[in-house]
Amino acid sequence: MKKRLKVILQPLLQGLESGEGTYEYRPIHRKILIVVGVLFLVLAAVALYFSLALGELFGLLSTLVFASVSGLCLVVGTLGSDRAVARIWGNR
């Protein structure tokens, strides 16, 4: 299943995993990235709830942004290589 998801999400991961040279990676970076992804997912759910409860369609924009950031963090945190995680953190 993980290999299949990596193939499907290859265009997203390829840009982050490319490059040469050294990078600084610690395993805690991956764990924090996953936690941040979950927090943004909760934030997206709360934004969606309040947007629908108040009838404000413009609130769906914030839901889309939070869900996109959450998806990126969760995909890189779970499927990405060590280099991709380091690139998200800005360590090159």
Beta strands, then each sheet from edge to edge (+ up, - down):
end
